[in-house]
Amino acid sequence: MPLVAMHWEHRFNHMVKRYNDIFRVQIPNITPHVCCHTYCSNMAKSGMNPKTLQYLMGHSDIGVTLNTYTHLGLEDAADELKRMEELADARKELEKVKGENPVSQKIFRAI
């Protein structure tokens, strides 16, 4: 007997109700759809290829995957900029050590 979304939603609501009965800080209800948003956001933050993520989510349009289901914030942007700075610093250090330009990581090439 496969579980459907309604079964999961009932389980989530039961857990949330028990939590809210015990603790002062309340949490909102959790639905399986919220889990889809969370999964998509976490996979995007981990660096998964957007087209792979689109396929896994079952979306026919990449815009739905990236604009609707992926939620990134200021902290994520700051982390990405820091990572890019560290990469640039590592490349400069490599140029100093080897005395040559490292291979660039260009995704597209002009034909």
Residue pairs with C-beta under 8 A, 6 or more apart in sequence:
5 31
5 32
5 33
8 32
8 35
9 31
9 32
12 29
12 30
12 31
12 32
13 29
13 30
15 30
16 27
16 28
16 29
16 30
19 27
20 26
20 27
36 57
36 69
37 69
37 71
40 53
40 57
40 65
40 69
40 70
41 69
41 70
41 71
41 72
43 53
43 56
44 50
44 53
44 66
44 70
44 72
45 72
45 76
50 62
50 65
50 66
51 62
53 65
53 70
54 61
54 62
54 65
57 64
57 65
57 69
59 65
59 69
91 102
94 102
95 101
95 102
